[in-house]
């Protein structure tokens, strides 16, 4: 009796072109708020998120619980998070 043969796909390293979005949503306590960025505490981890001025005006004050849609931009030298109050704004940003 022989074992069935299996084919193993060759290893493909993860690249920007075949990577899935890493962070799509953050929900937590707003620690600080500036016109172009916020720091959001999620389970004890502070995420610095770049935001447009429209999101700045839509956000509550520091100490409030907030939810942001996130566009994650990965480069060789950095991982940048962009935050938006709505999925539509996040989608339009990612298509630009």
N, C-alpha and C positions, 0 to 999 in steps of 0.2 A: 504494500500500500504506500503510495507516494503522497507527499504533502502538496497542497495546491500552491502554485507559484504566485508570488506577489511581485508587483512592480513598485519600486519606491521612486518617487519623483526626486529629481536632483535638487539639492539645496539651493534656495534662492534667498539671498540676503535681503533684509527689509530696506527698501529705499523709499524716498519721498514719493515717488510715482506709484508705488504699490501699497503704501501705508494707509490704513484707515484713520479717520480722525481720532485723536487720542482723548481730548477733553472737549465735550460738546455742551456741557451744562455745569454750572456751579451754583450752589445754594448755601448761604451761610450768613455770618454777621459782618456787616460793613464796618471795617476798622478805620479806614480813612478814605477821603474823597477829594480828589483834585480835578480840575477841568479836563485833564487828559488821561487820568489813571485812578484806579481804586485799589485798595488792598482788602481782600475778602477772606475772612477766617472760615475755613471749612474743616471742622473736626480737629482744630488745633494747628492746622497748616495754613499759613498766610500766602495767598496767591495774589501777585501783582498783575492786574489786568488793565490793558490799554483800552480806553473808551472814547467814543466820539462825544462832542459837546452835547448832542441831543440826549444821549444816555445820562450824562452828568446831570442835566436838568430834570430828567425823569426819575432819578434815584432818590431814595429816602435819605435821611441824615445818618451819620455814623452812629453805630449801636443798633441799627435796625437790621432785621433779617431781610435779605434780598435774594433774588434769583436772576441769574444772567445766562443768556445763550452765549456760547463761546465758539469762536473760530480759532483753531490752533494752527499757528504757522510754524513749521519746522524748517530750520536751516542748519547748515553744518555747525555754525558757531552759536546758535541760539534757538530757544523754543519760546515763541511769543504768543501770548493769549490776548485776544481781542474780545471785549464783552459788549453785549447789546441787550436791551430790555425786551426786544421782540425777535422771534425767529425770522420774520421777514427781513428785518434789517441785517441780521447775521447772514442770511442767504444772499442778499444783494451784495454784501461786502465780499463774500467768498467768490462770487461770480465776476467781480471786477478785475 
